[in-house]
Amino acid sequence: MTFFYYLKTEEGKAIKIFKYRISYNYEEKKMAINKISMKDYNRFIENILTELEIGKRVNLLTFKRDRKVSIIKISNEKFAVEEDGFKQKKFDDLNRHQVVKLMDKLRDIEFPRSNMLHINRK
C-alpha cells in the first residue's frame, strides 16, 4: 500500500508532503515502512527520531542492500549511529540535532546516487 501525508494550507489547498510504502507484519501486528524516496529523507529522519522506541533500531539500506546506516535509540535524548558501507564507523552518545546533521553527511557518503532507500526496523 502506498500512502501520502498531506498538509492543509490556510487557503484550503492540500499539499502533498511525502509518500511512503507500508507493509503489514502479521506476526508483530505492526505497520512498517519499506521504501522511502530521497526527497523525503530529511523529514523521515526527523519523524523516525521521535517515533523510535528505546533499544530499537532503524536500518537505512541502498537499493542493492550493500550499504547500510543504522540509528539506535539509547535513551530519550541519546542515539547511536552505525555506518556500514563505504566506511565502517560507530558514533555514540549523539543528541537529536547531532544525529540529523550526521545523517545529512552520511547521505552524501553512503547514498550518493540513490533515489530510493529500503527501511528495516528491528
ROMI-223432 format. One record per residue: residue in three letters; x, z, y of N, C-alpha, C in turn; residue number from 1. Coordinates in Angstrom, 3 decimals, always signed. Example, Ala and Ser with C-alpha at 12.3 -4.5 7.8 and 13.67 -1.06 7.14 Angstrom:
% residues 2
<atom lumlum="ALA" n_X="+13.190" n_Z="+7.800" n_Y="-5.690" ca_X="+12.300" ca_Z="+7.800" ca_Y="-4.500" c_X="+13.200" c_Z="+7.800" c_Y="-3.300" kenu="1"/>
<atom lumlum="SER" n_X="+12.850" n_Z="+7.080" n_Y="-2.250" ca_X="+13.670" ca_Z="+7.140" ca_Y="-1.060" c_X="+12.900" c_Z="+7.870" c_Y="+0.030" kenu="2"/>
% end
This chain:
% residues 122
<atom lumlum="MET" n_X="+0.844" n_Z="+0.000" n_Y="-1.171" ca_X="+0.000" ca_Z="+0.000" ca_Y="+0.000" c_X="+0.887" c_Z="+0.000" c_Y="+1.231" kenu="1"/>
<atom lumlum="THR" n_X="+0.476" n_Z="-0.692" n_Y="+2.240" ca_X="+1.208" ca_Z="-0.733" ca_Y="+3.500" c_X="+0.349" c_Z="-0.086" c_Y="+4.576" kenu="2"/>
<atom lumlum="PHE" n_X="+0.954" n_Z="+0.806" n_Y="+5.354" ca_X="+0.245" ca_Z="+1.496" ca_Y="+6.417" c_X="+0.946" c_Z="+1.256" c_Y="+7.744" kenu="3"/>
<atom lumlum="PHE" n_X="+0.176" n_Z="+1.381" n_Y="+8.822" ca_X="+0.708" ca_Z="+1.242" ca_Y="+10.170" c_X="+0.345" c_Z="+2.488" c_Y="+10.956" kenu="4"/>
<atom lumlum="TYR" n_X="+1.268" n_Z="+2.971" n_Y="+11.769" ca_X="+0.973" ca_Z="+4.009" ca_Y="+12.747" c_X="+0.599" c_Z="+3.323" c_Y="+14.038" kenu="5"/>
<atom lumlum="TYR" n_X="-0.518" n_Z="+3.737" n_Y="+14.659" ca_X="-0.952" ca_Z="+3.172" ca_Y="+15.921" c_X="-0.990" c_Z="+4.264" c_Y="+16.975" kenu="6"/>
<atom lumlum="LEU" n_X="-0.732" n_Z="+3.859" n_Y="+18.202" ca_X="-0.793" ca_Z="+4.756" ca_Y="+19.339" c_X="-1.791" c_Z="+4.175" c_Y="+20.318" kenu="7"/>
<atom lumlum="LYS" n_X="-2.704" n_Z="+4.992" n_Y="+20.809" ca_X="-3.710" ca_Z="+4.518" ca_Y="+21.742" c_X="-3.222" c_Z="+4.776" c_Y="+23.163" kenu="8"/>
<atom lumlum="THR" n_X="-3.242" n_Z="+3.758" n_Y="+24.010" ca_X="-2.784" ca_Z="+3.886" ca_Y="+25.394" c_X="-3.929" c_Z="+4.347" c_Y="+26.277" kenu="9"/>
<atom lumlum="GLU" n_X="-3.623" n_Z="+4.601" n_Y="+27.546" ca_X="-4.644" ca_Z="+5.047" ca_Y="+28.489" c_X="-5.696" c_Z="+3.977" c_Y="+28.743" kenu="10"/>
<atom lumlum="GLU" n_X="-5.301" n_Z="+2.703" n_Y="+28.620" ca_X="-6.249" ca_Z="+1.606" ca_Y="+28.836" c_X="-7.158" c_Z="+1.404" c_Y="+27.632" kenu="11"/>
<atom lumlum="GLY" n_X="-6.898" n_Z="+2.095" n_Y="+26.543" ca_X="-7.727" ca_Z="+1.963" ca_Y="+25.353" c_X="-7.189" c_Z="+0.966" c_Y="+24.342" kenu="12"/>
<atom lumlum="LYS" n_X="-6.019" n_Z="+0.390" n_Y="+24.624" ca_X="-5.420" ca_Z="-0.557" ca_Y="+23.684" c_X="-4.663" c_Z="+0.208" c_Y="+22.598" kenu="13"/>
<atom lumlum="ALA" n_X="-4.626" n_Z="-0.371" n_Y="+21.417" ca_X="-3.878" ca_Z="+0.230" ca_Y="+20.312" c_X="-2.554" c_Z="-0.511" c_Y="+20.163" kenu="14"/>
<atom lumlum="ILE" n_X="-1.466" n_Z="+0.231" n_Y="+20.135" ca_X="-0.133" ca_Z="-0.344" ca_Y="+19.987" c_X="+0.400" c_Z="+0.076" c_Y="+18.620" kenu="15"/>
<atom lumlum="LYS" n_X="+0.905" n_Z="-0.890" n_Y="+17.859" ca_X="+1.482" ca_Z="-0.589" ca_Y="+16.553" c_X="+2.859" c_Z="+0.037" c_Y="+16.755" kenu="16"/>
<atom lumlum="ILE" n_X="+3.056" n_Z="+1.248" n_Y="+16.237" ca_X="+4.327" ca_Z="+1.932" ca_Y="+16.398" c_X="+5.280" c_Z="+1.549" c_Y="+15.281" kenu="17"/>
<atom lumlum="PHE" n_X="+4.922" n_Z="+1.804" n_Y="+14.038" ca_X="+5.758" ca_Z="+1.334" ca_Y="+12.943" c_X="+4.968" c_Z="+1.218" c_Y="+11.658" kenu="18"/>
<atom lumlum="LYS" n_X="+5.548" n_Z="+0.492" n_Y="+10.708" ca_X="+4.887" ca_Z="+0.182" ca_Y="+9.449" c_X="+5.759" c_Z="+0.686" c_Y="+8.308" kenu="19"/>
<atom lumlum="TYR" n_X="+5.123" n_Z="+1.159" n_Y="+7.249" ca_X="+5.877" ca_Z="+1.590" ca_Y="+6.087" c_X="+5.047" c_Z="+1.402" c_Y="+4.831" kenu="20"/>
<atom lumlum="ARG" n_X="+5.739" n_Z="+1.344" n_Y="+3.716" ca_X="+5.084" ca_Z="+1.200" ca_Y="+2.419" c_X="+5.009" c_Z="+2.553" c_Y="+1.745" kenu="21"/>
<atom lumlum="ILE" n_X="+3.920" n_Z="+2.763" n_Y="+1.027" ca_X="+3.719" ca_Z="+4.047" ca_Y="+0.365" c_X="+3.386" c_Z="+3.819" c_Y="-1.103" kenu="22"/>
<atom lumlum="SER" n_X="+3.927" n_Z="+4.649" n_Y="-1.948" ca_X="+3.520" ca_Z="+4.649" ca_Y="-3.346" c_X="+3.095" c_Z="+6.068" c_Y="-3.703" kenu="23"/>
<atom lumlum="TYR" n_X="+2.273" n_Z="+6.187" n_Y="-4.698" ca_X="+1.769" ca_Z="+7.492" ca_Y="-5.097" c_X="+2.449" c_Z="+7.913" c_Y="-6.380" kenu="24"/>
<atom lumlum="ASN" n_X="+3.077" n_Z="+9.067" n_Y="-6.385" ca_X="+3.736" ca_Z="+9.605" ca_Y="-7.563" c_X="+2.725" c_Z="+10.506" c_Y="-8.271" kenu="25"/>
<atom lumlum="TYR" n_X="+2.218" n_Z="+10.066" n_Y="-9.405" ca_X="+1.163" ca_Z="+10.797" ca_Y="-10.097" c_X="+1.665" c_Z="+12.096" c_Y="-10.715" kenu="26"/>
<atom lumlum="GLU" n_X="+2.954" n_Z="+12.172" n_Y="-11.046" ca_X="+3.479" ca_Z="+13.393" ca_Y="-11.644" c_X="+3.551" c_Z="+14.520" c_Y="-10.629" kenu="27"/>
<atom lumlum="GLU" n_X="+4.031" n_Z="+14.225" n_Y="-9.435" ca_X="+4.170" ca_Z="+15.262" ca_Y="-8.412" c_X="+2.976" c_Z="+15.309" c_Y="-7.472" kenu="28"/>
<atom lumlum="LYS" n_X="+2.051" n_Z="+14.363" n_Y="-7.589" ca_X="+0.862" ca_Z="+14.288" ca_Y="-6.736" c_X="+1.241" c_Z="+14.236" c_Y="-5.257" kenu="29"/>
<atom lumlum="LYS" n_X="+2.268" n_Z="+13.428" n_Y="-4.943" ca_X="+2.722" ca_Z="+13.270" ca_Y="-3.563" c_X="+2.834" c_Z="+11.800" c_Y="-3.234" kenu="30"/>
<atom lumlum="MET" n_X="+2.731" n_Z="+11.510" n_Y="-1.949" ca_X="+2.951" ca_Z="+10.138" ca_Y="-1.492" c_X="+4.376" c_Z="+10.043" c_Y="-0.969" kenu="31"/>
<atom lumlum="ALA" n_X="+5.040" n_Z="+8.935" n_Y="-1.268" ca_X="+6.428" ca_Z="+8.758" ca_Y="-0.860" c_X="+6.599" c_Z="+7.387" c_Y="-0.231" kenu="32"/>
<atom lumlum="ILE" n_X="+7.404" n_Z="+7.324" n_Y="+0.822" ca_X="+7.697" ca_Z="+6.061" ca_Y="+1.474" c_X="+8.777" c_Z="+5.360" c_Y="+0.669" kenu="33"/>
<atom lumlum="ASN" n_X="+8.550" n_Z="+4.093" n_Y="+0.321" ca_X="+9.511" ca_Z="+3.349" ca_Y="-0.478" c_X="+10.491" c_Z="+2.559" c_Y="+0.372" kenu="34"/>
<atom lumlum="LYS" n_X="+9.992" n_Z="+1.846" n_Y="+1.363" ca_X="+10.832" ca_Z="+0.980" ca_Y="+2.189" c_X="+10.520" c_Z="+1.220" c_Y="+3.662" kenu="35"/>
<atom lumlum="ILE" n_X="+11.524" n_Z="+0.963" n_Y="+4.481" ca_X="+11.318" ca_Z="+1.064" ca_Y="+5.922" c_X="+12.121" c_Z="-0.031" c_Y="+6.609" kenu="36"/>
<atom lumlum="SER" n_X="+11.570" n_Z="-0.574" n_Y="+7.665" ca_X="+12.244" ca_Z="-1.599" ca_Y="+8.450" c_X="+13.284" c_Z="-0.952" c_Y="+9.355" kenu="37"/>
<atom lumlum="MET" n_X="+14.342" n_Z="-1.674" n_Y="+9.645" ca_X="+15.386" ca_Z="-1.136" ca_Y="+10.516" c_X="+14.892" c_Z="-0.973" c_Y="+11.959" kenu="38"/>
<atom lumlum="LYS" n_X="+13.823" n_Z="-1.658" n_Y="+12.316" ca_X="+13.246" ca_Z="-1.467" ca_Y="+13.656" c_X="+12.719" c_Z="-0.053" c_Y="+13.825" kenu="39"/>
<atom lumlum="ASP" n_X="+12.260" n_Z="+0.542" n_Y="+12.731" ca_X="+11.652" ca_Z="+1.867" ca_Y="+12.764" c_X="+12.610" c_Z="+2.968" c_Y="+12.359" kenu="40"/>
<atom lumlum="TYR" n_X="+13.883" n_Z="+2.648" n_Y="+12.263" ca_X="+14.892" ca_Z="+3.578" ca_Y="+11.751" c_X="+14.949" c_Z="+4.874" c_Y="+12.555" kenu="41"/>
<atom lumlum="ASN" n_X="+15.061" n_Z="+4.795" n_Y="+13.877" ca_X="+15.214" ca_Z="+5.996" ca_Y="+14.709" c_X="+13.984" c_Z="+6.892" c_Y="+14.633" kenu="42"/>
<atom lumlum="ARG" n_X="+12.797" n_Z="+6.294" n_Y="+14.707" ca_X="+11.568" ca_Z="+7.084" ca_Y="+14.621" c_X="+11.426" c_Z="+7.729" c_Y="+13.247" kenu="43"/>
<atom lumlum="PHE" n_X="+11.817" n_Z="+7.004" n_Y="+12.211" ca_X="+11.725" ca_Z="+7.548" ca_Y="+10.868" c_X="+12.652" c_Z="+8.747" c_Y="+10.711" kenu="44"/>
<atom lumlum="ILE" n_X="+13.877" n_Z="+8.660" n_Y="+11.226" ca_X="+14.833" ca_Z="+9.769" ca_Y="+11.120" c_X="+14.286" c_Z="+11.002" c_Y="+11.833" kenu="45"/>
<atom lumlum="GLU" n_X="+13.747" n_Z="+10.837" n_Y="+13.026" ca_X="+13.200" ca_Z="+11.973" ca_Y="+13.765" c_X="+12.012" c_Z="+12.590" c_Y="+13.032" kenu="46"/>
<atom lumlum="ASN" n_X="+11.150" n_Z="+11.761" n_Y="+12.449" ca_X="+9.997" ca_Z="+12.280" ca_Y="+11.713" c_X="+10.421" c_Z="+12.986" c_Y="+10.428" kenu="47"/>
<atom lumlum="ILE" n_X="+11.385" n_Z="+12.430" n_Y="+9.749" ca_X="+11.780" ca_Z="+13.000" ca_Y="+8.459" c_X="+12.466" c_Z="+14.347" c_Y="+8.640" kenu="48"/>
<atom lumlum="LEU" n_X="+13.135" n_Z="+14.560" n_Y="+9.758" ca_X="+13.787" ca_Z="+15.848" ca_Y="+10.002" c_X="+12.773" c_Z="+16.969" c_Y="+10.151" kenu="49"/>
<atom lumlum="THR" n_X="+11.599" n_Z="+16.666" n_Y="+10.680" ca_X="+10.562" ca_Z="+17.690" ca_Y="+10.816" c_X="+9.789" c_Z="+17.881" c_Y="+9.511" kenu="50"/>
<atom lumlum="GLU" n_X="+9.573" n_Z="+16.810" n_Y="+8.750" ca_X="+8.771" ca_Z="+16.878" ca_Y="+7.533" c_X="+9.537" c_Z="+17.421" c_Y="+6.329" kenu="51"/>
<atom lumlum="LEU" n_X="+10.836" n_Z="+17.316" n_Y="+6.332" ca_X="+11.645" ca_Z="+17.681" ca_Y="+5.174" c_X="+11.585" c_Z="+19.188" c_Y="+4.916" kenu="52"/>
<atom lumlum="GLU" n_X="+11.434" n_Z="+19.562" n_Y="+3.646" ca_X="+11.395" ca_Z="+20.970" ca_Y="+3.265" c_X="+12.813" c_Z="+21.479" c_Y="+3.001" kenu="53"/>
<atom lumlum="ILE" n_X="+12.994" n_Z="+22.780" n_Y="+3.121" ca_X="+14.312" ca_Z="+23.389" ca_Y="+2.917" c_X="+14.752" c_Z="+23.178" c_Y="+1.468" kenu="54"/>
<atom lumlum="GLY" n_X="+15.988" n_Z="+22.710" n_Y="+1.303" ca_X="+16.539" ca_Z="+22.457" ca_Y="-0.019" c_X="+16.266" c_Z="+21.058" c_Y="-0.547" kenu="55"/>
<atom lumlum="LYS" n_X="+15.456" n_Z="+20.264" n_Y="+0.147" ca_X="+15.134" ca_Z="+18.909" ca_Y="-0.295" c_X="+16.061" c_Z="+17.909" c_Y="+0.377" kenu="56"/>
<atom lumlum="ARG" n_X="+16.106" n_Z="+16.692" n_Y="-0.181" ca_X="+16.974" ca_Z="+15.649" ca_Y="+0.356" c_X="+16.212" c_Z="+14.336" c_Y="+0.457" kenu="57"/>
<atom lumlum="VAL" n_X="+16.682" n_Z="+13.484" n_Y="+1.367" ca_X="+16.176" ca_Z="+12.126" ca_Y="+1.526" c_X="+17.370" c_Z="+11.196" c_Y="+1.440" kenu="58"/>
<atom lumlum="ASN" n_X="+17.270" n_Z="+10.181" n_Y="+0.572" ca_X="+18.330" ca_Z="+9.199" ca_Y="+0.420" c_X="+17.898" c_Z="+7.898" c_Y="+1.080" kenu="59"/>
<atom lumlum="LEU" n_X="+18.745" n_Z="+7.335" n_Y="+1.915" ca_X="+18.531" ca_Z="+6.024" ca_Y="+2.521" c_X="+19.504" c_Z="+5.064" c_Y="+1.848" kenu="60"/>
<atom lumlum="LEU" n_X="+18.979" n_Z="+4.028" n_Y="+1.195" ca_X="+19.805" ca_Z="+3.104" ca_Y="+0.426" c_X="+19.640" c_Z="+1.684" c_Y="+0.962" kenu="61"/>
<atom lumlum="THR" n_X="+20.699" n_Z="+0.880" n_Y="+0.801" ca_X="+20.607" ca_Z="-0.534" ca_Y="+1.159" c_X="+19.723" c_Z="-1.250" c_Y="+0.149" kenu="62"/>
<atom lumlum="PHE" n_X="+19.402" n_Z="-2.500" n_Y="+0.440" ca_X="+18.532" ca_Z="-3.265" ca_Y="-0.444" c_X="+19.165" c_Z="-3.424" c_Y="-1.827" kenu="63"/>
<atom lumlum="LYS" n_X="+20.500" n_Z="-3.622" n_Y="-1.872" ca_X="+21.210" ca_Z="-3.746" ca_Y="-3.145" c_X="+21.458" c_Z="-2.383" c_Y="-3.789" kenu="64"/>
<atom lumlum="ARG" n_X="+21.198" n_Z="-1.318" n_Y="-3.049" ca_X="+21.363" ca_Z="+0.056" ca_Y="-3.501" c_X="+22.808" c_Z="+0.393" c_Y="-3.861" kenu="65"/>
<atom lumlum="ASP" n_X="+23.747" n_Z="-0.218" n_Y="-3.146" ca_X="+25.155" ca_Z="+0.088" ca_Y="-3.389" c_X="+25.726" c_Z="+1.047" c_Y="-2.349" kenu="66"/>
<atom lumlum="ARG" n_X="+25.017" n_Z="+1.272" n_Y="-1.259" ca_X="+25.440" ca_Z="+2.224" ca_Y="-0.234" c_X="+24.304" c_Z="+3.203" c_Y="+0.011" kenu="67"/>
<atom lumlum="LYS" n_X="+24.681" n_Z="+4.458" n_Y="+0.298" ca_X="+23.663" ca_Z="+5.492" ca_Y="+0.430" c_X="+24.082" c_Z="+6.510" c_Y="+1.478" kenu="68"/>
<atom lumlum="VAL" n_X="+23.106" n_Z="+6.989" n_Y="+2.240" ca_X="+23.286" ca_Z="+8.110" ca_Y="+3.152" c_X="+22.185" c_Z="+9.112" c_Y="+2.831" kenu="69"/>
<atom lumlum="SER" n_X="+22.561" n_Z="+10.375" n_Y="+2.623" ca_X="+21.599" ca_Z="+11.417" ca_Y="+2.253" c_X="+21.522" c_Z="+12.460" c_Y="+3.350" kenu="70"/>
<atom lumlum="ILE" n_X="+20.298" n_Z="+12.914" n_Y="+3.640" ca_X="+20.067" ca_Z="+14.018" ca_Y="+4.574" c_X="+19.514" c_Z="+15.176" c_Y="+3.757" kenu="71"/>
<atom lumlum="ILE" n_X="+20.150" n_Z="+16.345" n_Y="+3.880" ca_X="+19.730" ca_Z="+17.537" ca_Y="+3.140" c_X="+19.402" c_Z="+18.625" c_Y="+4.157" kenu="72"/>
<atom lumlum="LYS" n_X="+18.227" n_Z="+19.245" n_Y="+4.008" ca_X="+17.840" ca_Z="+20.329" ca_Y="+4.905" c_X="+18.296" c_Z="+21.652" c_Y="+4.307" kenu="73"/>
<atom lumlum="ILE" n_X="+19.195" n_Z="+22.339" n_Y="+4.995" ca_X="+19.749" ca_Z="+23.600" ca_Y="+4.517" c_X="+18.876" c_Z="+24.773" c_Y="+4.960" kenu="74"/>
<atom lumlum="SER" n_X="+18.527" n_Z="+24.787" n_Y="+6.243" ca_X="+17.629" ca_Z="+25.810" ca_Y="+6.777" c_X="+16.762" c_Z="+25.135" c_Y="+7.849" kenu="75"/>
<atom lumlum="ASN" n_X="+16.013" n_Z="+25.923" n_Y="+8.595" ca_X="+15.108" ca_Z="+25.327" ca_Y="+9.593" c_X="+15.834" c_Z="+24.510" c_Y="+10.648" kenu="76"/>
<atom lumlum="GLU" n_X="+17.030" n_Z="+24.912" n_Y="+11.010" ca_X="+17.767" ca_Z="+24.219" ca_Y="+12.061" c_X="+19.083" c_Z="+23.616" c_Y="+11.595" kenu="77"/>
<atom lumlum="LYS" n_X="+19.432" n_Z="+23.730" n_Y="+10.337" ca_X="+20.710" ca_Z="+23.225" ca_Y="+9.830" c_X="+20.493" c_Z="+22.145" c_Y="+8.780" kenu="78"/>
<atom lumlum="PHE" n_X="+21.292" n_Z="+21.100" n_Y="+8.884" ca_X="+21.217" ca_Z="+19.967" ca_Y="+7.972" c_X="+22.621" c_Z="+19.609" c_Y="+7.496" kenu="79"/>
<atom lumlum="ALA" n_X="+22.676" n_Z="+18.892" n_Y="+6.372" ca_X="+23.922" ca_Z="+18.319" ca_Y="+5.877" c_X="+23.674" c_Z="+16.837" c_Y="+5.644" kenu="80"/>
<atom lumlum="VAL" n_X="+24.685" n_Z="+16.016" n_Y="+5.908" ca_X="+24.578" ca_Z="+14.566" ca_Y="+5.714" c_X="+25.724" c_Z="+14.143" c_Y="+4.804" kenu="81"/>
<atom lumlum="GLU" n_X="+25.387" n_Z="+13.380" n_Y="+3.774" ca_X="+26.389" ca_Z="+12.846" ca_Y="+2.853" c_X="+26.407" c_Z="+11.336" c_Y="+2.956" kenu="82"/>
<atom lumlum="GLU" n_X="+27.583" n_Z="+10.787" n_Y="+3.146" ca_X="+27.780" ca_Z="+9.345" ca_Y="+3.239" c_X="+28.456" c_Z="+8.882" c_Y="+1.953" kenu="83"/>
<atom lumlum="ASP" n_X="+27.844" n_Z="+7.919" n_Y="+1.275" ca_X="+28.395" ca_Z="+7.411" ca_Y="+0.017" c_X="+28.251" c_Z="+5.891" c_Y="+0.030" kenu="84"/>
<atom lumlum="GLY" n_X="+29.284" n_Z="+5.222" n_Y="+0.489" ca_X="+29.230" ca_Z="+3.765" ca_Y="+0.586" c_X="+30.582" c_Z="+3.239" c_Y="+1.010" kenu="85"/>
<atom lumlum="PHE" n_X="+30.651" n_Z="+2.697" n_Y="+2.235" ca_X="+31.910" ca_Z="+2.189" ca_Y="+2.762" c_X="+32.932" c_Z="+3.312" c_Y="+2.854" kenu="86"/>
<atom lumlum="LYS" n_X="+32.485" n_Z="+4.445" n_Y="+3.359" ca_X="+33.306" ca_Z="+5.660" ca_Y="+3.384" c_X="+32.553" c_Z="+6.730" c_Y="+2.596" kenu="87"/>
<atom lumlum="GLN" n_X="+33.278" n_Z="+7.737" n_Y="+2.160" ca_X="+32.638" ca_Z="+8.841" ca_Y="+1.454" c_X="+32.995" c_Z="+10.137" c_Y="+2.158" kenu="88"/>
<atom lumlum="LYS" n_X="+32.013" n_Z="+10.670" n_Y="+2.887" ca_X="+32.224" ca_Z="+11.885" ca_Y="+3.669" c_X="+31.024" c_Z="+12.793" c_Y="+3.526" kenu="89"/>
<atom lumlum="LYS" n_X="+31.236" n_Z="+14.066" n_Y="+3.848" ca_X="+30.147" ca_Z="+15.030" ca_Y="+3.891" c_X="+30.233" c_Z="+15.786" c_Y="+5.203" kenu="90"/>
<atom lumlum="PHE" n_X="+29.116" n_Z="+15.876" n_Y="+5.909" ca_X="+29.032" ca_Z="+16.578" ca_Y="+7.187" c_X="+28.112" c_Z="+17.771" c_Y="+6.991" kenu="91"/>
<atom lumlum="ASP" n_X="+28.604" n_Z="+18.979" n_Y="+7.253" ca_X="+27.825" ca_Z="+20.201" ca_Y="+7.046" c_X="+27.481" c_Z="+20.861" c_Y="+8.369" kenu="92"/>
<atom lumlum="ASP" n_X="+26.479" n_Z="+21.729" n_Y="+8.328" ca_X="+26.057" ca_Z="+22.572" ca_Y="+9.451" c_X="+25.811" c_Z="+21.779" c_Y="+10.728" kenu="93"/>
<atom lumlum="LEU" n_X="+24.947" n_Z="+20.789" n_Y="+10.636" ca_X="+24.572" ca_Z="+19.983" ca_Y="+11.799" c_X="+23.182" c_Z="+20.396" c_Y="+12.272" kenu="94"/>
<atom lumlum="ASN" n_X="+22.990" n_Z="+20.405" n_Y="+13.589" ca_X="+21.642" ca_Z="+20.645" ca_Y="+14.091" c_X="+20.899" c_Z="+19.306" c_Y="+14.207" kenu="95"/>
<atom lumlum="ARG" n_X="+19.654" n_Z="+19.359" n_Y="+14.618" ca_X="+18.809" ca_Z="+18.172" ca_Y="+14.646" c_X="+19.386" c_Z="+17.073" c_Y="+15.546" kenu="96"/>
<atom lumlum="HIS" n_X="+19.848" n_Z="+17.430" n_Y="+16.716" ca_X="+20.391" ca_Z="+16.448" ca_Y="+17.652" c_X="+21.655" c_Z="+15.794" c_Y="+17.095" kenu="97"/>
<atom lumlum="GLN" n_X="+22.507" n_Z="+16.569" n_Y="+16.466" ca_X="+23.734" ca_Z="+16.030" ca_Y="+15.880" c_X="+23.434" c_Z="+15.080" c_Y="+14.731" kenu="98"/>
<atom lumlum="VAL" n_X="+22.391" n_Z="+15.384" n_Y="+13.943" ca_X="+22.016" ca_Z="+14.502" ca_Y="+12.836" c_X="+21.539" c_Z="+13.151" c_Y="+13.359" kenu="99"/>
<atom lumlum="VAL" n_X="+20.720" n_Z="+13.164" n_Y="+14.413" ca_X="+20.208" ca_Z="+11.905" ca_Y="+14.979" c_X="+21.361" c_Z="+11.053" c_Y="+15.503" kenu="100"/>
<atom lumlum="LYS" n_X="+22.309" n_Z="+11.660" n_Y="+16.210" ca_X="+23.461" ca_Z="+10.915" ca_Y="+16.729" c_X="+24.341" c_Z="+10.389" c_Y="+15.602" kenu="101"/>
<atom lumlum="LEU" n_X="+24.555" n_Z="+11.211" n_Y="+14.578" ca_X="+25.378" ca_Z="+10.807" ca_Y="+13.445" c_X="+24.715" c_Z="+9.678" c_Y="+12.664" kenu="102"/>
<atom lumlum="MET" n_X="+23.411" n_Z="+9.744" n_Y="+12.480" ca_X="+22.706" ca_Z="+8.706" ca_Y="+11.734" c_X="+22.742" c_Z="+7.370" c_Y="+12.474" kenu="103"/>
<atom lumlum="ASP" n_X="+22.770" n_Z="+7.397" n_Y="+13.804" ca_X="+22.946" ca_Z="+6.159" ca_Y="+14.574" c_X="+24.309" c_Z="+5.528" c_Y="+14.283" kenu="104"/>
<atom lumlum="LYS" n_X="+25.345" n_Z="+6.349" n_Y="+14.235" ca_X="+26.683" ca_Z="+5.830" ca_Y="+13.941" c_X="+26.779" c_Z="+5.330" c_Y="+12.500" kenu="105"/>
<atom lumlum="LEU" n_X="+26.186" n_Z="+6.077" n_Y="+11.577" ca_X="+26.233" ca_Z="+5.687" ca_Y="+10.169" c_X="+25.422" c_Z="+4.423" c_Y="+9.901" kenu="106"/>
<atom lumlum="ARG" n_X="+24.395" n_Z="+4.195" n_Y="+10.702" ca_X="+23.615" ca_Z="+2.958" ca_Y="+10.549" c_X="+24.499" c_Z="+1.744" c_Y="+10.780" kenu="107"/>
<atom lumlum="ASP" n_X="+25.344" n_Z="+1.810" n_Y="+11.789" ca_X="+26.233" ca_Z="+0.687" ca_Y="+12.087" c_X="+27.328" c_Z="+0.515" c_Y="+11.035" kenu="108"/>
<atom lumlum="ILE" n_X="+27.754" n_Z="+1.615" n_Y="+10.410" ca_X="+28.818" ca_Z="+1.538" ca_Y="+9.409" c_X="+28.272" c_Z="+1.137" c_Y="+8.043" kenu="109"/>
<atom lumlum="GLU" n_X="+27.235" n_Z="+1.818" n_Y="+7.599" ca_X="+26.733" ca_Z="+1.626" ca_Y="+6.232" c_X="+25.708" c_Z="+0.500" c_Y="+6.101" kenu="110"/>
<atom lumlum="PHE" n_X="+24.916" n_Z="+0.263" n_Y="+7.128" ca_X="+23.852" ca_Z="-0.745" ca_Y="+7.041" c_X="+23.975" c_Z="-1.779" c_Y="+8.159" kenu="111"/>
<atom lumlum="PRO" n_X="+25.110" n_Z="-2.470" n_Y="+8.290" ca_X="+25.302" ca_Z="-3.349" ca_Y="+9.453" c_X="+24.383" c_Z="-4.568" c_Y="+9.483" kenu="112"/>
<atom lumlum="ARG" n_X="+24.081" n_Z="-5.177" n_Y="+8.345" ca_X="+23.256" ca_Z="-6.387" ca_Y="+8.320" c_X="+21.946" c_Z="-6.183" c_Y="+7.567" kenu="113"/>
<atom lumlum="SER" n_X="+21.557" n_Z="-4.948" n_Y="+7.360" ca_X="+20.338" ca_Z="-4.671" ca_Y="+6.607" c_X="+19.108" c_Z="-4.793" c_Y="+7.493" kenu="114"/>
<atom lumlum="ASN" n_X="+18.049" n_Z="-5.344" n_Y="+6.922" ca_X="+16.765" ca_Z="-5.412" ca_Y="+7.602" c_X="+15.791" c_Z="-4.374" c_Y="+7.066" kenu="115"/>
<atom lumlum="MET" n_X="+15.958" n_Z="-4.017" n_Y="+5.804" ca_X="+15.092" ca_Z="-3.039" ca_Y="+5.147" c_X="+15.963" c_Z="-2.006" c_Y="+4.433" kenu="116"/>
<atom lumlum="LEU" n_X="+15.440" n_Z="-0.777" n_Y="+4.355" ca_X="+16.112" ca_Z="+0.288" ca_Y="+3.617" c_X="+15.166" c_Z="+0.841" c_Y="+2.561" kenu="117"/>
<atom lumlum="HIS" n_X="+15.717" n_Z="+1.208" n_Y="+1.424" ca_X="+14.954" ca_Z="+1.901" ca_Y="+0.400" c_X="+15.056" c_Z="+3.403" c_Y="+0.687" kenu="118"/>
<atom lumlum="ILE" n_X="+13.943" n_Z="+4.096" n_Y="+0.528" ca_X="+13.885" ca_Z="+5.538" ca_Y="+0.767" c_X="+13.609" c_Z="+6.222" c_Y="-0.554" kenu="119"/>
<atom lumlum="ASN" n_X="+14.365" n_Z="+7.273" n_Y="-0.833" ca_X="+14.199" ca_Z="+8.035" ca_Y="-2.063" c_X="+14.202" c_Z="+9.503" c_Y="-1.690" kenu="120"/>
<atom lumlum="ARG" n_X="+13.121" n_Z="+10.212" n_Y="-2.002" ca_X="+13.036" ca_Z="+11.647" ca_Y="-1.694" c_X="+13.215" c_Z="+12.447" c_Y="-2.966" kenu="121"/>
<atom lumlum="LYS" n_X="+14.006" n_Z="+13.505" n_Y="-2.882" ca_X="+14.209" ca_Z="+14.400" ca_Y="-4.030" c_X="+14.079" c_Z="+15.837" c_Y="-3.608" kenu="122"/>
% end
